[in-house]
Amino acid sequence: QDNSCQKLTLNSKLLMLMETLESLFQSFETGIRMAKAEKPREYLKSIGLDYNELRIGFNSGQFHHNREQEFKDRFEALGVIEKSKAGVSKQGMTAYTVFARYSVVFPLLNQQNEIVNFFAIRFDMDTQQEEYLNKDGIYPSYPNPLTKKLYIVPTVMDCASLLQSKILENRESVIALQDGELLPQHLEIIKSLHELEEVIIIIR
């Protein structure tokens, strides 16, 4: 009975964390449509990606401002924010640094189609930076179990471009590596696709 209670508590915590990332990403999707988000929209246009066609958000880095401590604690547990080494701000409040502040963000999903990770591009820096929140999940999602042809591409950006082109035919899927790295979840996908006939790995 104790083990059952522990599992229930753990599952409840995991569910809360997934819901938290989903709700946060929804706020990013709203953010990219705001008047102040002209720069990220211009950046996406410059690389040929459309936030109306794909799930793309904008992280201004301000989502935790003026929020209750419980809200901040949840996102700190996820690694989305962390207490700043500066300690406290001028107002006497705890200062935080934010994951991928001022970036366009793409969601990575688990097998249950829940957001478990973010890929972000900090486009407005002298040297553009790309960051993942963690090592979990797949972009854009786990392929349909009936997939016959699977494309594996080096980056989220390659994957997003391929998705938007709409050239994938029925029973074809695409997934992105993380920083060009083949992770256990990629291998699990390949093994789980029992109808798979062909894997095409695209290398830059």
Secondary structure, DSSP 8 states (H G I E B T S, - for coil): -HHHHHHHHHHHHHHHHHHHHHHHHHHHHHHTTSGGGHHHHHHHHHTT--TTTS--EEE-S-TTTT--HHHHHHHHHHTSEEEEEEEE-TTSSEEEEETTSSEEEEEEE-TTS-EEEEEEEETTSSS-EEEES-S--BBS----TT-SEEEEESSHHHHHHHHHHT---TTEEEEE-BTTB--HHHHHHHHH-TT--EEEE---
